[in-house]
């Protein structure tokens, strides 16, 4: 592990590292001698309201519902960003997207005629970053990544090859992309087949688990579904079209068919792990990279969807099962994508080599029902998102309060800079309290500015060439 350790230049960093070592040594006693397998399943654009365990009656997810019952379900889980690449980078590194300067999806928005100039953000995950796979590999695990990566210099080969997951600690890799007119081998890709490669990826995951049943393994299964294009088998769609509530606002039969395929595939992977008698010693995590797109389904009761820093864009499902986690555990504490990095390392009794990680270890609350340390959560998106209409903004959630800071009016000295919401009383973010609670607004503004400065967040600039 020595080649992974960064220079510990300050006493504070050294102290944090020593504390981490002590915690892991204690965790060996608390959480068992045998290091568990790790399976992380990441869905694409899957919002909280699309799962049965979170209250949906139209969208059917019996296998994921059982995962929630057999382990922990988080009711205040957040993606690190409202778009895919930053969240995926956060999962891989444990670092906030703003720290990485990887704050938008890789291709981003190349348009320039906006009131503000977007910063020149990091458009791929540098190989110098220490990933979770590198750490597990260094500790004797077999590692695999199957599915959507979206952290290379381009989406597809050949430009993507230099920074694909095989360069980031994964022994076995199979990178896939959202549906196109043709498969890489020239076969036409249609809705009647496995258009989003859900079954293809799951088959590879099951094969990997079976081949490594006698070893320790770390698997990331990263689906392309339910990202657009919204397509599925006609027979599956018809099944949901005939449901009594199919016509209700926000219910999309095609999306429901896609969610059902995703859930069925997860069920097959889960059954395979169980049949191999690996369930008790395997940490299984299910999450999403951001909320669902508002263009094809609503995120009720949350506002907006993918691309937005309102709750609909960043609230995500998070389910975790392991033998040491009690069944039907409900965790209301706010958590975020970066937390998975230190958590799985702690559960596997592996020393975290990099103290500059923004996530916190969730093992104490998962296993021992110990409260998490008090903290605020932050988001930073200095970009213009074409698909959703999202404008540059930063956000802090502190306790029940959430402050949104809009960069355009702030930099151009216009009104409407802040929106303040009490999420406990108003999870749909319908009542802006910024003018009613000026002291709270000012307090959270100070938190936000201090955090942006500390983390080195990139800021947009005024566009002197902007033409209305």
N, C-alpha and C positions, 0 to 999 in steps of 0.2 A: 504493500500500500504506500510505501515511502514515495514512489514516483508520483502519486496523486496528491500528496500533501502540499498545500500552498505555503508560502513563507508566512510565518506567524509574526508579523512585524510589530505588534503592539502587545502590551501586557493584557489588555482587555481580550484580544483575540486568543492569546495563549490560555487565559483563564477560561474562556468559553470552550476551548478545545479540551482542556483538562476535565471540565465539568461534563462534557459529552462523553469522554472516555469512562469516567466514573459511572455515569448513568447506564451506559451499555453494559459495563461489568455487573451492575446490579440487575439489569434486565435479564441477564443470562440466568440468574437465580429465580427472578420473578416469573419469567415467561417460558421457562423450560430450557433444557440443554440442547435439544435438536433444533437447528435453524429451519424455519418453515420455508416452503416454496412460496413464491409470490406470483399472483396472476392479476394483472390490471387490464380491465376491459374499458375502452374509451369509445363512447358513441359520438357521433357527429351531429351537431345541431339538435340534440334531444333535450327538450325543456322539461321541467318538473311536472307540469300538468298533463304530460302524455304517458304517465305511468299509473297503474292501478293502485300501487301502494301509497302514492301521493294523492289519491282521491279520484282518479279518472274512472268513469264507468263506460265510456265509449272505447277508449284505447285499451287493448287487452295485453297485459304483461304478467301472466301467472308465474312464470319462472323467476322473473325479477322480484315479484311480490314475495315469493318464497325465500329468496335471498334476504330480503328485508326482515322477514320474520325470524330467520335463523341467525341473524347478526344484528348489525347496527344500521339505522337509517338516520341520516342527517337532514334536518328540516330547515337549516339555514346554511346550506352549502353553496359556495360561489365559485364560478370560474374566475381565473386570474384576469381574463379579458372577455370582451363580448364577441371576439372573433377567434378563429381557430389557432393560427400559428403561435401567438403569444402564450395562450394557455398551454399548448403542447410543450413549448419551451420551458414553461414554469414547472410542469410535471417532471420533465427530464432533468432539470437542474436544481429545483427548489428555490430558484431566484425569481424575483418579481420581474415581469416584462420590462418595466421602466428601468430597472438596474441593468438589464441586458441590452437596452435600447431596441429591443425587438417588440415593438408595440403595435404592429399591424400585420395582417396576413402577408405572406412573402411577396406576392406580386403587387399588392397594395393598389392605391388609386393614383394613377400617373397624371391625372388632370391637374393643371396648375392655376387655372383662373378662379381663385377663391380669395376672399378677403385676407386670409392668412396663408403663409407658406409653410407647408408641412416640413418637419425636420427630416434630415437624411438618416432614417432609421436603419437599424441593423436588419438586413434582408435575408439572413440565414443564421443557423446556429453554428458558431465557430467550433471547430474540432478541439480547440483549446479548453472549452468548457467541460468540466467534469460532469458526466451524466450518471444517472442512477445505475444504468447498465454497466458502465465501467467499474463502478464500485462493487457491484454484485459479482461481476466476472473476476475481479481481483480477489474476491473472497471465495472462489471456487464454484460459483454457480454457472450452470449452463444458461445462456441468455438468448432470447429470441424476440424479434419484432416483426409482426405481420400486419400490414394495412397502410393506412394513411399516415405519412410522415410529415410532409409539408413544412420541413425545416431546412430544406436544401436550397441551393442558389436558384433553382427553378423547380417547377412542379414535376417535370418529366425528364427522362434521359434525352440526350447525353449530358446536358448541363447539370442535372441533379446528382450525378453519380459521385462526384467528389465529396459530397456532404450528406450522403444517405446514411441510414442507421448502422450499416456495417462499419462505418468509420467512427461510431459513437459507442462502442462497447458491446454490440449485439453480435453473437456468434452466427445466428441464423436470421436471415432477413428476407422479406418479400414485400416490397413497397407497391402499393396500388393507388389508383387515382379514381376520381369520380367518373361515372359512366361517360363514354364517348361513343363515336360512331363505330369504332372498331376496337377489339381487344388488341394487345400488342402482337399477338400471333395471327392477326388478320381475320379472326372470326367476328361476325357481326354481333354486336351486343344489343340485346333487346330486353324489353320489360318482362317478357315471358321466360327469360333465363335468369341467371343470377346477376342481374344488372349491376348491383352495387357490391358484388363479390362477398356478400355476407357469408354465404355457405362455403365458398372457396376458402376464405380466410379461416373460418371456424374449423374446416377440415384440416388445414395445416396446423392450427393450434392443437387440435386433438392428437394429431400424429406426433407433434413435438412432445406433448405430455406423455404419451405412451412410450416413446423412445427413451425418455429421461425419467421414468417412474422410479428408478433406483438411484437417481442422482438428486441433487438440489437444483431447482430451476427457477428462473425469473422470466416470465412471459408478459409481453405487452401486446394485446390484441386491439388494434386501433381501426375501428370500422369507418367506412365512408358514408354509412347510412345514419341519419335520414337526410343527409345533405341533398340539395337539388342535383339533378332533375328528379322531380317527384314522379316516380314510375314504379309499378309493381305488376304482378300477374293479374289479369282481368278477373280470374275466378276468385282470387283473394280480395280484390276490391269489391266485387259484387256482394260478397259475404257481409261487408260492412255497410254497403249501400242499402241493404235490406233491414238494417237495425232501425228500431223506432226513433232513435235520437240522431240519425244520420244527417238530418237537415238542420239540426241546431247549429247556431252560430259558433264557429271555431272547430267543429267536428269535420274532419276531412277523411273520407273513406280510403283514399290512396295512401295518405300518411299512416292511417291505422293499419293498413296491410303491410307497410314497410316496418312499422313498429312491431307487428306480430312476427314477421320473419326474423327481426333482430332478437326478439325475446325467445323464439324457438331455437335459434342458433346458440344463444347463451345457455339455454336448457340442455342442449346436447353437450356442450363443453363441461358444464357442471356435472352432468351424469357421468361423463367419462372420468373426471377426477374422482367422483364418488366410487365408481366401479373398480378403479385401481386402488382403492383403499387409501387415498391420499387426502381425503377431505379434512381430517382432523389436523393435519400439519400443512395446510395450504391457506394462505391469506388470499381471499378473493375480493377484489375491489371493482366496483362498477361506477362509472362517472360519465360526464359529458364535457365537451370542450366549451360550450356556450349554450344559450337558450335556443329555442326553435325560431325559425324565420317567421316573422309576422305576415309574410306574403302568402302563406298557405295554411297557417293555423294560428289561433290566438293563444296567449299565455295566461289567460284569466286564472287567478285574480291579479296577475302581475301586468305591469304596463309595458307595452312594446315587445320587442323580441330581439333576435340576433342582430348584432351591430350596435345596439343601444346600451348605454350604461344605466338605463332604468332596470328594475328588477327582472323584467322578462328577458333581458339580454344576458344577464350574468348569474341568475339563480339556476342551479343545476342539481340533478339527482346525485346523491353519493350514498352508496351502500357498501358495507364492509362486513365480511364474515370470516371468522377464524375460531378455532376451538376454544380459545381463552376469552372470547367475547360472548357475553350472555345473550340469549335469544331475546328478540323483541326489544332491543335497546333503542330508545329514541333519544337523539342528541340534538338539542336546540341551539347549542353554542355556534356562533358564526365561524365557519372554517373556509379555507380557500385552496385552490389547486396546489400551491407551493407546499402545503402541509403534507402531501402524500410522500414527498421525498424523505424528510426526516422520520416520518412515521414508519414506513416499511423498513428503513434501516434499523430503527430501534426494535421493531418486532422481530427482526432477524438477528438482533444482538451484534450489529455491525457498527463500528465506530464511524461517525460522520467525519470525513477527512477535511471538509471545507466549512469553517465557521461562518463564512459569509453566505449564509442561506437565510432566506426571508420567511420560509415556512416554519411552523412550530410542530413539535412531535405530539401527535394525537393519542399515542399509546396509553398514557395515564387515564384519559377519560374513557377510552375504548375498553380497557381491560380492568381498571381499578375504580372507575367512576369518580376520578379525581377531577376537579374543575380545571379548565384551561387558564393560563395566565391572562390577565386583562390586556387587551390590545385593540388597536383600531385597524380596519382594513382599508386599503387604498386601491384605486384604479386610475390609470392615466392613458388617455387616448388623444394625442395631439394631431389627429388626422380627420379627413373627410371620408365617410363611408358611403360609397355610391349606392350600394344595394339597399340600405336602410334609410339613408338620409341623415345619419348621425353626424353631428358637428364636433369639432375639437372640444374636449372637456376633461376634467379631472374630478375624482369623487373620493370622499372619505365616509366610511361608516364608523360611527363611534357610539357604542351602546345601541340604543333604539333609534338614534338620529342618523340621517344620511344627508350629506351636503353635496350638491352638484355645482361645479364651477365651470361656466361656459367661457371658453377662451376668447371667442370673437368679441363679445360685448366688454369683457374685461380689458382687452388690449386696445380696443377702439374707443374705450371710455363711453360705452353705451349702457342703457338700462338692461335689467334682466340678467345680471351676471350670475346670481345664485338661486338655487332651488333647495329648500330644506324640507325634509319629510320625517315624520315620526313613523317608522316602519311597524312598530307594535300596534299602533292605532290605525295606520293607513298604509297597508302593504301594497295597495294599488297606486300609491303616489299620486293621489288626486288633489290634495290640498297643500299648496306651497306655503310653508310657514316662515319663509325668509324675512319678510317684513314684520311679521307678528312677533318673531323671536330674534331680534337683532343681536342680542348678546350671544346666543347659541350659534348663530350664523358666523359671527366674528370669531368665536372660539374655534369652531371647526375650520374656518378659513386659515387661521394661524397654524393649526395642526397640519393642514394640507400643504401650505407653503413651506413649512419646516421639513416635512417629509420629502417634498419634491427636491428641495435643495440637498438634503442629506443623501438621497439615493441617486442624485445626478440625472434627474428626469430631463429629457430633451423638450425644449419649448418651441412652439411655432413662432414665426416672425410675421410682422405686418407686411403684406404684399403691396409694394408701392406701384406695381404694374397691373393691379387688379382693375378689370374693366367690367362695369355693371351692364 
